[in-house]
Amino acid sequence: MQALDWSIVLQNEMQRLDSLFRSDELAYLALTSKIELPIRDRLAFQLHERFRTEANLTVAREWRRFDLAILERKEPVLLVELKAMYSFDVFTSRAATQYPGAIESDARKMAEFTRSNSVRGAGCYTLLLATHPHSAPPSQLDGIVKYSGDIRRYHPIDGDALLEAVSTQFRKHPASAAGELAGGSAFGIAASVYWWLFGPYGYAA
Protein backbone atom coordinates (compact mmCIF):
# COMPACT_ATOMS: atom_id res chain seq x y z
CA MET A 1 0.00 0.00 0.00
CA GLN A 2 1.02 3.62 -0.46
CA ALA A 3 3.03 5.06 2.43
CA LEU A 4 0.84 7.04 4.83
CA ASP A 5 1.62 10.14 6.84
CA TRP A 6 0.59 8.81 10.26
CA SER A 7 0.65 12.31 11.75
CA ILE A 8 -2.15 13.32 9.37
CA VAL A 9 -4.04 10.05 9.88
CA LEU A 10 -4.02 10.43 13.68
CA GLN A 11 -4.80 14.14 13.54
CA ASN A 12 -7.81 13.57 11.30
CA GLU A 13 -9.18 10.83 13.54
CA MET A 14 -8.66 12.83 16.72
CA GLN A 15 -10.32 15.94 15.30
CA ARG A 16 -13.60 14.09 14.85
CA LEU A 17 -13.42 11.75 17.82
CA ASP A 18 -15.79 13.75 20.03
CA SER A 19 -18.59 13.26 17.49
CA LEU A 20 -18.34 9.49 17.99
CA PHE A 21 -19.40 9.63 21.64
CA ARG A 22 -23.04 9.97 22.66
CA SER A 23 -24.22 13.34 23.94
CA ASP A 24 -22.44 14.12 27.24
CA GLU A 25 -20.78 10.69 27.30
CA LEU A 26 -17.25 12.03 26.97
CA ALA A 27 -17.77 14.52 29.82
CA TYR A 28 -19.12 11.77 32.08
CA LEU A 29 -16.24 9.42 31.32
CA ALA A 30 -13.60 12.14 31.68
CA LEU A 31 -14.96 13.46 34.98
CA THR A 32 -15.38 10.08 36.65
CA SER A 33 -12.07 8.46 35.67
CA LYS A 34 -9.00 9.11 33.58
CA ILE A 35 -9.99 9.24 29.93
CA GLU A 36 -7.02 7.35 28.47
CA LEU A 37 -8.72 4.02 27.82
CA PRO A 38 -12.02 5.32 26.39
CA ILE A 39 -10.11 7.56 23.97
CA ARG A 40 -7.67 4.78 23.07
CA ASP A 41 -10.46 2.30 22.43
CA ARG A 42 -12.58 4.66 20.32
CA LEU A 43 -9.52 5.72 18.31
CA ALA A 44 -8.49 2.10 17.78
CA PHE A 45 -11.92 1.13 16.51
CA GLN A 46 -12.01 4.08 14.13
CA LEU A 47 -8.64 3.07 12.73
CA HIS A 48 -9.88 -0.52 12.49
CA GLU A 49 -12.91 0.66 10.51
CA ARG A 50 -10.72 2.78 8.24
CA PHE A 51 -8.18 0.08 7.43
CA ARG A 52 -10.10 -3.19 7.69
CA THR A 53 -10.37 -3.46 3.91
CA GLU A 54 -6.57 -3.29 3.68
CA ALA A 55 -5.69 -6.98 3.66
CA ASN A 56 -2.25 -6.49 5.17
CA LEU A 57 -3.11 -4.02 7.96
CA THR A 58 -4.32 -4.92 11.45
CA VAL A 59 -5.12 -2.48 14.25
CA ALA A 60 -4.18 -3.86 17.68
CA ARG A 61 -4.56 -2.74 21.29
CA GLU A 62 -2.04 -3.68 23.97
CA TRP A 63 0.32 -5.13 21.38
CA ARG A 64 3.70 -5.89 22.96
CA ARG A 65 2.60 -3.58 25.81
CA PHE A 66 2.01 -0.64 23.48
CA ASP A 67 -1.37 1.04 23.83
CA LEU A 68 -2.10 1.07 20.11
CA ALA A 69 -0.36 -0.41 17.09
CA ILE A 70 -1.00 -0.90 13.42
CA LEU A 71 0.68 -3.95 11.94
CA GLU A 72 1.48 -4.70 8.34
CA ARG A 73 2.05 -8.43 7.87
CA LYS A 74 2.70 -8.64 11.65
CA GLU A 75 5.32 -5.88 11.56
CA PRO A 76 4.47 -2.55 13.26
CA VAL A 77 4.02 0.47 11.01
CA LEU A 78 2.53 2.63 13.79
CA LEU A 79 3.02 2.67 17.57
CA VAL A 80 1.12 5.01 19.89
CA GLU A 81 1.37 5.42 23.65
CA LEU A 82 -1.28 7.49 25.50
CA LYS A 83 -1.10 9.41 28.78
CA ALA A 84 -4.04 11.11 30.49
CA MET A 85 -3.93 13.95 33.01
CA TYR A 86 -6.15 16.80 34.19
CA SER A 87 -5.67 20.44 33.29
CA PHE A 88 -4.63 21.28 36.87
CA ASP A 89 -1.72 18.83 36.62
CA VAL A 90 0.39 21.33 34.66
CA PHE A 91 0.17 23.82 37.56
CA THR A 92 1.21 21.58 40.45
CA SER A 93 4.65 21.47 42.07
CA ARG A 94 5.40 18.26 40.12
CA ALA A 95 4.32 19.69 36.76
CA ALA A 96 7.79 20.04 35.27
CA THR A 97 8.65 16.38 35.78
CA GLN A 98 5.54 14.21 36.28
CA TYR A 99 3.90 14.00 32.87
CA PRO A 100 6.85 15.23 30.80
CA GLY A 101 8.77 12.39 32.43
CA ALA A 102 6.04 9.89 31.59
CA ILE A 103 5.97 11.00 27.94
CA GLU A 104 9.77 10.81 27.80
CA SER A 105 9.65 7.28 29.22
CA ASP A 106 7.14 6.21 26.55
CA ALA A 107 9.25 7.73 23.77
CA ARG A 108 12.32 5.93 25.12
CA LYS A 109 10.41 2.64 25.27
CA MET A 110 9.47 2.95 21.60
CA ALA A 111 13.02 3.86 20.64
CA GLU A 112 14.41 0.86 22.49
CA PHE A 113 11.84 -1.44 20.91
CA THR A 114 12.50 -0.25 17.37
CA ARG A 115 16.25 -0.55 17.89
CA SER A 116 16.27 -3.99 19.48
CA ASN A 117 13.83 -5.38 16.90
CA SER A 118 15.43 -3.66 13.91
CA VAL A 119 12.17 -1.87 13.09
CA ARG A 120 12.92 1.07 10.82
CA GLY A 121 9.59 1.92 9.21
CA ALA A 122 7.21 2.48 12.11
CA GLY A 123 5.80 5.86 13.04
CA CYS A 124 6.19 6.33 16.80
CA TYR A 125 3.94 8.78 18.65
CA THR A 126 2.73 9.73 22.10
CA LEU A 127 -0.73 11.17 22.68
CA LEU A 128 -1.24 13.38 25.73
CA LEU A 129 -4.81 13.94 26.97
CA ALA A 130 -5.97 16.54 29.50
CA THR A 131 -9.46 16.57 31.01
CA HIS A 132 -10.51 20.18 31.52
CA PRO A 133 -13.59 20.83 33.69
CA HIS A 134 -15.08 24.26 32.94
CA SER A 135 -16.45 24.66 36.46
CA ALA A 136 -15.49 23.34 39.88
CA PRO A 137 -17.43 20.37 41.27
CA PRO A 138 -19.17 20.94 44.61
CA SER A 139 -18.07 18.89 47.58
CA GLN A 140 -21.20 16.74 47.23
CA LEU A 141 -19.52 15.18 44.18
CA ASP A 142 -16.35 14.16 46.03
CA GLY A 143 -15.72 10.50 45.34
CA ILE A 144 -17.78 10.74 42.15
CA VAL A 145 -15.88 13.35 40.16
CA LYS A 146 -12.27 12.25 40.07
CA TYR A 147 -9.79 14.58 41.82
CA SER A 148 -12.62 16.99 42.66
CA GLY A 149 -10.65 18.57 45.50
CA ASP A 150 -7.70 19.36 43.22
CA ILE A 151 -10.03 20.70 40.54
CA ARG A 152 -11.51 23.12 43.10
CA ARG A 153 -8.07 24.08 44.36
CA TYR A 154 -6.78 25.14 40.95
CA HIS A 155 -10.04 26.45 39.48
CA PRO A 156 -10.43 28.49 37.35
CA ILE A 157 -7.86 27.48 34.76
CA ASP A 158 -7.69 29.54 31.60
CA GLY A 159 -7.46 27.50 28.40
CA ASP A 160 -4.70 29.73 27.00
CA ALA A 161 -2.68 29.33 30.21
CA LEU A 162 -3.05 25.56 29.90
CA LEU A 163 -1.81 25.57 26.30
CA GLU A 164 1.14 27.79 27.20
CA ALA A 165 2.11 25.59 30.14
CA VAL A 166 2.03 22.42 28.04
CA SER A 167 4.04 24.10 25.29
CA THR A 168 6.72 25.02 27.83
CA GLN A 169 6.80 21.77 29.80
CA PHE A 170 6.81 19.48 26.75
CA ARG A 171 9.09 21.58 24.55
CA LYS A 172 11.49 18.63 24.10
CA HIS A 173 8.84 16.76 22.15
CA PRO A 174 7.91 17.54 18.53
CA ALA A 175 4.20 18.35 18.29
CA SER A 176 2.46 17.08 15.16
CA ALA A 177 -1.01 18.30 16.09
CA ALA A 178 -3.21 19.43 18.96
CA GLY A 179 -6.88 20.06 19.55
CA GLU A 180 -9.83 20.06 21.90
CA LEU A 181 -12.65 17.51 22.13
CA ALA A 182 -16.00 18.89 23.26
CA GLY A 183 -17.27 16.54 25.93
CA GLY A 184 -20.65 18.04 26.76
CA SER A 185 -21.50 18.04 30.46
CA ALA A 186 -22.14 15.70 33.37
CA PHE A 187 -23.37 16.53 36.90
CA GLY A 188 -23.89 20.08 35.63
CA ILE A 189 -20.17 20.42 34.80
CA ALA A 190 -19.07 21.08 31.23
CA ALA A 191 -15.82 19.35 30.29
CA SER A 192 -13.40 19.27 27.38
CA VAL A 193 -10.52 16.96 26.62
CA TYR A 194 -7.47 18.69 25.20
CA TRP A 195 -5.02 16.56 23.24
CA TRP A 196 -1.49 16.84 21.90
CA LEU A 197 0.11 14.45 19.44
CA PHE A 198 3.89 14.26 19.90
CA GLY A 199 6.11 12.70 17.28
CA PRO A 200 7.09 11.12 15.08
CA TYR A 201 10.06 10.17 17.18
CA GLY A 202 13.36 9.18 15.67
CA TYR A 203 15.00 5.83 16.17
CA ALA A 204 17.68 5.03 18.69
CA ALA A 205 21.07 4.35 17.16
C-alpha positions as CSV (number, residue, x, y, z in Angstrom):
1,M,0.0,0.0,0.0
2,Q,1.0,3.6,-0.5
3,A,3.0,5.1,2.4
4,L,0.8,7.0,4.8
5,D,1.6,10.1,6.8
6,W,0.6,8.8,10.3
7,S,0.6,12.3,11.7
8,I,-2.1,13.3,9.4
9,V,-4.0,10.1,9.9
10,L,-4.0,10.4,13.7
11,Q,-4.8,14.1,13.5
12,N,-7.8,13.6,11.3
13,E,-9.2,10.8,13.5
14,M,-8.7,12.8,16.7
15,Q,-10.3,15.9,15.3
16,R,-13.6,14.1,14.9
17,L,-13.4,11.8,17.8
18,D,-15.8,13.8,20.0
19,S,-18.6,13.3,17.5
20,L,-18.3,9.5,18.0
21,F,-19.4,9.6,21.6
22,R,-23.0,10.0,22.7
23,S,-24.2,13.3,23.9
24,D,-22.4,14.1,27.2
25,E,-20.8,10.7,27.3
26,L,-17.3,12.0,27.0
27,A,-17.8,14.5,29.8
28,Y,-19.1,11.8,32.1
29,L,-16.2,9.4,31.3
30,A,-13.6,12.1,31.7
31,L,-15.0,13.5,35.0
32,T,-15.4,10.1,36.6
33,S,-12.1,8.5,35.7
34,K,-9.0,9.1,33.6
35,I,-10.0,9.2,29.9
36,E,-7.0,7.4,28.5
37,L,-8.7,4.0,27.8
38,P,-12.0,5.3,26.4
39,I,-10.1,7.6,24.0
40,R,-7.7,4.8,23.1
41,D,-10.5,2.3,22.4
42,R,-12.6,4.7,20.3
43,L,-9.5,5.7,18.3
44,A,-8.5,2.1,17.8
45,F,-11.9,1.1,16.5
46,Q,-12.0,4.1,14.1
47,L,-8.6,3.1,12.7
48,H,-9.9,-0.5,12.5
49,E,-12.9,0.7,10.5
50,R,-10.7,2.8,8.2
51,F,-8.2,0.1,7.4
52,R,-10.1,-3.2,7.7
53,T,-10.4,-3.5,3.9
54,E,-6.6,-3.3,3.7
55,A,-5.7,-7.0,3.7
56,N,-2.2,-6.5,5.2
57,L,-3.1,-4.0,8.0
58,T,-4.3,-4.9,11.4
59,V,-5.1,-2.5,14.3
60,A,-4.2,-3.9,17.7
61,R,-4.6,-2.7,21.3
62,E,-2.0,-3.7,24.0
63,W,0.3,-5.1,21.4
64,R,3.7,-5.9,23.0
65,R,2.6,-3.6,25.8
66,F,2.0,-0.6,23.5
67,D,-1.4,1.0,23.8
68,L,-2.1,1.1,20.1
69,A,-0.4,-0.4,17.1
70,I,-1.0,-0.9,13.4
71,L,0.7,-4.0,11.9
72,E,1.5,-4.7,8.3
73,R,2.1,-8.4,7.9
74,K,2.7,-8.6,11.6
75,E,5.3,-5.9,11.6
76,P,4.5,-2.6,13.3
77,V,4.0,0.5,11.0
78,L,2.5,2.6,13.8
79,L,3.0,2.7,17.6
80,V,1.1,5.0,19.9
81,E,1.4,5.4,23.7
82,L,-1.3,7.5,25.5
83,K,-1.1,9.4,28.8
84,A,-4.0,11.1,30.5
85,M,-3.9,14.0,33.0
86,Y,-6.1,16.8,34.2
87,S,-5.7,20.4,33.3
88,F,-4.6,21.3,36.9
89,D,-1.7,18.8,36.6
90,V,0.4,21.3,34.7
91,F,0.2,23.8,37.6
92,T,1.2,21.6,40.5
93,S,4.6,21.5,42.1
94,R,5.4,18.3,40.1
95,A,4.3,19.7,36.8
96,A,7.8,20.0,35.3
97,T,8.6,16.4,35.8
98,Q,5.5,14.2,36.3
99,Y,3.9,14.0,32.9
100,P,6.9,15.2,30.8
101,G,8.8,12.4,32.4
102,A,6.0,9.9,31.6
103,I,6.0,11.0,27.9
104,E,9.8,10.8,27.8
105,S,9.7,7.3,29.2
106,D,7.1,6.2,26.5
107,A,9.2,7.7,23.8
108,R,12.3,5.9,25.1
109,K,10.4,2.6,25.3
110,M,9.5,3.0,21.6
111,A,13.0,3.9,20.6
112,E,14.4,0.9,22.5
113,F,11.8,-1.4,20.9
114,T,12.5,-0.3,17.4
115,R,16.3,-0.6,17.9
116,S,16.3,-4.0,19.5
117,N,13.8,-5.4,16.9
118,S,15.4,-3.7,13.9
119,V,12.2,-1.9,13.1
120,R,12.9,1.1,10.8
121,G,9.6,1.9,9.2
122,A,7.2,2.5,12.1
123,G,5.8,5.9,13.0
124,C,6.2,6.3,16.8
125,Y,3.9,8.8,18.6
126,T,2.7,9.7,22.1
127,L,-0.7,11.2,22.7
128,L,-1.2,13.4,25.7
129,L,-4.8,13.9,27.0
130,A,-6.0,16.5,29.5
131,T,-9.5,16.6,31.0
132,H,-10.5,20.2,31.5
133,P,-13.6,20.8,33.7
134,H,-15.1,24.3,32.9
135,S,-16.5,24.7,36.5
136,A,-15.5,23.3,39.9
137,P,-17.4,20.4,41.3
138,P,-19.2,20.9,44.6
139,S,-18.1,18.9,47.6
140,Q,-21.2,16.7,47.2
141,L,-19.5,15.2,44.2
142,D,-16.3,14.2,46.0
143,G,-15.7,10.5,45.3
144,I,-17.8,10.7,42.2
145,V,-15.9,13.4,40.2
146,K,-12.3,12.3,40.1
147,Y,-9.8,14.6,41.8
148,S,-12.6,17.0,42.7
149,G,-10.6,18.6,45.5
150,D,-7.7,19.4,43.2
151,I,-10.0,20.7,40.5
152,R,-11.5,23.1,43.1
153,R,-8.1,24.1,44.4
154,Y,-6.8,25.1,41.0
155,H,-10.0,26.4,39.5
156,P,-10.4,28.5,37.4
157,I,-7.9,27.5,34.8
158,D,-7.7,29.5,31.6
159,G,-7.5,27.5,28.4
160,D,-4.7,29.7,27.0
161,A,-2.7,29.3,30.2
162,L,-3.1,25.6,29.9
163,L,-1.8,25.6,26.3
164,E,1.1,27.8,27.2
165,A,2.1,25.6,30.1
166,V,2.0,22.4,28.0
167,S,4.0,24.1,25.3
168,T,6.7,25.0,27.8
169,Q,6.8,21.8,29.8
170,F,6.8,19.5,26.7
171,R,9.1,21.6,24.5
172,K,11.5,18.6,24.1
173,H,8.8,16.8,22.2
174,P,7.9,17.5,18.5
175,A,4.2,18.3,18.3
176,S,2.5,17.1,15.2
177,A,-1.0,18.3,16.1
178,A,-3.2,19.4,19.0
179,G,-6.9,20.1,19.6
180,E,-9.8,20.1,21.9
181,L,-12.6,17.5,22.1
182,A,-16.0,18.9,23.3
183,G,-17.3,16.5,25.9
184,G,-20.6,18.0,26.8
185,S,-21.5,18.0,30.5
186,A,-22.1,15.7,33.4
187,F,-23.4,16.5,36.9
188,G,-23.9,20.1,35.6
189,I,-20.2,20.4,34.8
190,A,-19.1,21.1,31.2
191,A,-15.8,19.3,30.3
192,S,-13.4,19.3,27.4
193,V,-10.5,17.0,26.6
194,Y,-7.5,18.7,25.2
195,W,-5.0,16.6,23.2
196,W,-1.5,16.8,21.9
197,L,0.1,14.4,19.4
198,F,3.9,14.3,19.9
199,G,6.1,12.7,17.3
200,P,7.1,11.1,15.1
201,Y,10.1,10.2,17.2
202,G,13.4,9.2,15.7
203,Y,15.0,5.8,16.2
204,A,17.7,5.0,18.7
205,A,21.1,4.3,17.2
